[in-house]
């Protein structure tokens, strides 16, 4: 059944209910989330730019960080611009096709990010616990293949559930989705058919992706902690522990909220609390990741300073010929 056929007998568009039980005005929320979105874009774009431009950051760790920032930019851009436009609109609607596309890219990019976080934890484990073998184990070809596998690992498994959701019958022409975007639970709740099997399938897929990547991350950081405890220098232990603690805070937030949302047999029964937890994965972790993983790093700070110096020098270099030409013209 094609999307057009489903729309003709069911929903042609959905109404996104947004954020329930909030006392703030739409204008206040609009500017708050717009500011957060701009900060997310700025922080992650800086990382992508500096990793691509500075040869000192052409290492596996920063290559993975650049890909993580790309995922964060895309993931937030799938949701936030439409949400912001709904704050300024009276109708707050999204077409059936746009809703399904949003659904697909949200879960595709989210799954890829979980896999990439697991890879990043393994990368840190190899760098700290096996430094002599690290250059051989994580060479350029291996890193590219691993990152491609992460993107593909999110791209294809989500396709089946997306098609299944697209083929569901939605009896109301303008069904109200109790969320600020087309998430799984709220969409299944407004379908006028039994979605138990589809929810079970989603539960299995979410468990495979989220729990397996969480286990890899936990085991990797466990080995890192044990290796750090064997470092004789107190300052060395404190430095590595500080970095690991920051990483673990973000990982805990991201995995904790995702497990609460998706690793449960029934998602449609918890719609009323979904939006609050989704804010963590949609706004908080994309905002924190650039600062936790990269912008606190001394190498990244130096690379950013050099990049800004070059940009500033280039800008001044473009202005000076103009000023010189103006002086000659006046004379």
C-alpha positions in Angstrom: 0.0 0.0 0.0 1.4 3.4 -0.9 1.4 6.4 1.3 -1.2 8.1 -0.9 -3.6 5.2 -0.5 -3.2 5.3 3.3 -3.8 9.0 3.4 -7.0 8.8 1.3 -8.6 6.4 3.8 -7.0 7.8 7.0 -5.0 10.7 8.3 -3.9 13.3 5.7 -2.0 15.2 8.5 -1.4 15.2 12.2 -1.7 17.9 14.8 1.3 18.0 17.1 0.1 18.8 20.6 3.5 20.1 21.7 4.4 20.5 25.4 1.6 19.9 27.8 1.1 21.5 31.2 3.6 24.3 30.7 2.9 27.8 32.0 5.3 29.6 29.7 4.0 31.4 26.7 4.6 30.2 23.2 6.9 33.2 22.6 9.0 32.5 25.6 9.4 28.8 24.6 10.2 29.8 21.0 13.1 32.0 22.0 14.4 29.6 24.6 14.5 26.6 22.2 15.7 28.8 19.3 18.7 29.8 21.5 19.4 26.2 22.5 19.2 25.1 18.8 21.6 27.8 17.7 24.1 26.8 20.4 23.8 23.2 19.4 24.5 24.1 15.7 27.3 26.4 16.6 29.1 24.0 19.0 28.8 21.0 16.7 29.7 22.9 13.5 32.8 24.3 15.2 33.9 20.7 15.9 33.2 19.5 12.4 35.0 22.5 10.9 38.1 22.3 13.1 38.5 18.5 12.8 38.3 18.8 9.1 40.7 21.8 8.8 43.4 21.1 11.4 45.9 18.3 10.6 46.7 17.9 14.3 43.2 16.5 14.8 43.4 14.0 12.0 43.3 11.1 14.5 40.6 8.4 15.2 39.3 10.1 18.3 38.6 13.4 16.6 37.3 11.6 13.4 34.7 9.9 15.6 33.9 13.2 17.3 33.4 14.9 14.0 30.9 12.2 13.0 29.1 12.5 16.3 28.7 16.2 15.8 27.3 15.6 12.3 24.8 13.2 13.8 23.8 15.7 16.5 23.3 18.5 13.9 21.1 16.3 11.7 19.2 14.8 14.6 18.2 18.1 16.1 17.5 19.6 12.7 15.0 16.8 12.0 12.9 17.9 15.0 13.6 21.4 16.2 12.9 23.6 13.1 9.4 22.1 12.7 8.8 22.5 16.4 9.8 26.1 16.4 7.5 26.8 13.4 4.6 25.3 15.3 5.2 27.8 18.2 4.5 30.6 15.7 1.6 28.8 14.0 -2.0 28.4 15.1 -2.6 25.0 13.4 0.6 23.1 14.5 0.0 20.5 11.8 2.4 18.2 10.0 1.6 16.3 6.8 1.4 12.5 6.9 4.4 12.1 4.6 6.5 14.7 6.6 5.6 12.9 9.8 6.8 9.5 8.5 10.0 11.1 7.2 10.6 12.7 10.5 9.9 9.4 12.3 12.4 7.6 10.1 15.3 10.0 10.3 14.9 10.5 14.0 15.3 6.8 14.7 17.9 6.2 12.0 20.2 9.0 13.3 19.5 8.0 16.9 20.4 4.4 16.3 23.6 5.5 14.5 24.6 7.7 17.4 24.2 4.8 19.9 26.5 2.6 17.8 29.0 5.4 17.3 29.1 6.1 21.1 29.9 2.4 21.6 32.7 2.6 19.0 34.1 5.7 20.7 34.3 3.9 24.0 36.1 1.0 22.4 38.5 3.5 20.7 39.3 5.1 24.1 39.8 1.6 25.7 42.3 0.6 22.9 44.1 4.0 23.2 44.5 3.8 27.0 44.9 0.0 27.6 46.7 -1.0 24.4 48.7 2.0 23.3 51.3 0.1 21.4 48.8 -1.8 19.2 46.5 1.2 18.9 47.9 2.7 15.6 47.6 -0.7 13.9 44.1 -1.5 15.3 42.6 1.9 14.6 44.2 3.0 11.3 42.4 5.2 8.8 40.8 2.4 6.8 39.5 0.7 9.9 38.0 4.0 11.2 36.2 4.7 8.0 34.8 1.3 7.8 33.6 1.4 11.4 31.9 4.8 11.0 30.2 3.6 7.8 29.0 0.5 9.7 27.5 2.8 12.4 25.6 4.9 9.8 24.4 1.8 7.9 23.5 0.1 11.2 21.0 2.9 11.8 19.9 3.3 8.2 18.5 -0.2 7.5 17.0 -1.7 10.7 14.7 1.4 11.1 13.3 1.0 7.6 11.0 -1.9 8.4 9.2 -0.3 11.4 8.9 2.9 9.5 7.1 1.2 6.6 4.9 -0.6 9.2 3.9 2.7 10.8 3.2 4.2 7.4 0.8 1.4 6.6 -1.2 1.7 9.9 -4.8 2.9 9.6 -5.4 6.3 11.2 -9.1 6.8 11.4 -9.2 10.5 12.2 -8.3 13.0 9.4 -6.5 15.3 11.9 -5.3 12.9 14.6 -3.7 14.7 17.6 -0.2 13.4 18.3 0.6 14.0 22.0 4.1 15.2 21.4 6.2 17.9 19.8 7.3 15.6 17.0 6.3 12.2 15.4 7.7 9.8 18.0 6.8 6.1 18.0 4.6 5.9 21.1 2.4 8.9 20.3 1.9 7.7 16.7 1.0 4.2 17.7 -1.5 5.6 20.3 -3.6 7.4 17.6 -3.7 4.3 15.2 -7.1 2.7 15.1 -5.9 -0.9 15.1 -4.0 -3.2 17.5 -0.4 -2.2 17.5 0.8 -4.8 20.1 3.0 -6.8 17.6 4.6 -3.6 16.2 5.4 -2.4 19.7 7.0 -5.7 20.5 9.1 -5.5 17.3 10.2 -2.0 18.3 11.0 -3.2 21.8 13.3 -6.0 20.4 15.1 -3.6 17.9 15.5 -0.9 20.6 16.9 -3.5 23.0 19.4 -4.8 20.5 20.7 -1.4 19.5 20.6 0.5 22.8 21.3 -2.3 25.3 24.1 -3.9 23.3 25.8 -0.6 22.7 25.4 0.3 26.4 27.1 -3.0 27.4 30.0 -2.3 25.0 30.4 1.2 26.4 30.1 0.0 30.1 32.7 -2.8 29.6 35.1 -0.4 27.8 34.9 2.2 30.5 35.2 -0.5 33.1 38.6 -1.6 31.7 39.6 2.1 31.4 38.9 2.7 35.1 41.0 -0.4 36.0 43.8 0.8 33.8 43.7 4.3 35.3 43.8 2.9 38.9 47.2 1.4 38.0 48.7 4.8 37.0 51.3 5.7 39.6 50.9 9.5 39.2 48.1 11.0 41.2 47.8 14.0 38.7 47.6 11.5 35.8 44.8 9.6 37.4 42.9 12.7 38.2 43.2 14.0 34.6 42.0 10.7 33.0 39.2 10.3 35.6 38.0 13.9 35.0 37.7 13.1 31.2 36.0 9.7 31.8 33.6 11.2 34.4 32.5 13.9 31.9 31.9 11.3 29.2 30.0 9.0 31.5 27.7 11.8 32.6 26.6 12.5 29.0 26.4 8.7 28.2 24.3 8.1 31.3 21.9 10.9 30.3 21.6 9.7 26.7 21.3 6.0 27.4 19.1 6.5 30.5 16.5 8.6 28.7 16.5 6.3 25.6 16.0 3.1 27.7 13.1 4.8 29.6 11.5 5.8 26.3 12.0 2.8 24.0 13.2 -0.3 25.9 9.8 -1.3 27.2 7.1 -3.6 25.7 4.5 -0.9 25.4 5.4 2.6 24.3 1.9 4.0 23.6 0.9 3.7 27.3 3.4 6.2 28.5 2.9 9.1 26.1 2.1 11.6 28.8 5.7 11.4 30.3 7.5 10.8 27.0 7.9 14.5 26.0 9.8 15.5 29.2 12.3 12.7 28.8 12.7 13.2 25.1 13.9 16.8 25.8 17.1 15.2 27.3 18.0 13.4 24.0 16.8 16.2 21.8 18.2 19.2 23.5 20.4 18.4 26.5 22.9 15.9 25.2 23.4 17.6 21.8 24.1 20.8 23.7 26.5 19.1 26.2 28.4 16.8 23.8 30.5 19.5 22.1 31.6 20.9 25.5 32.2 17.5 27.2 33.9 15.7 24.3 35.8 18.4 22.5 35.7 22.0 23.5 37.3 21.3 26.9 40.1 19.5 25.2 43.4 21.5 25.0 44.2 20.3 21.5 40.8 21.4 20.2 41.2 24.7 22.0 44.5 25.4 20.3 43.2 24.3 16.9 40.2 26.6 17.3 42.4 29.5 18.3 44.6 28.9 15.2 41.5 28.6 13.0 40.0 31.9 14.3 43.4 33.6 13.8 43.5 32.5 10.2 39.9 33.6 9.6 40.7 36.9 11.3 43.9 37.4 9.3 42.1 36.5 6.0 39.3 39.0 6.8 41.7 41.8 7.6 43.7 40.9 4.5 40.6 41.3 2.4 39.9 44.7 4.0 43.4 46.2 3.7 43.4 46.2 -0.2 40.1 48.0 -0.1 41.4 50.6 2.3 44.5 51.1 0.3 42.4 51.5 -2.9 40.2 54.1 -1.2 43.3 56.1 -0.1 44.6 56.1 -3.6 41.2 57.2 -5.0 41.1 60.1 -2.5 44.5 61.3 -3.5 
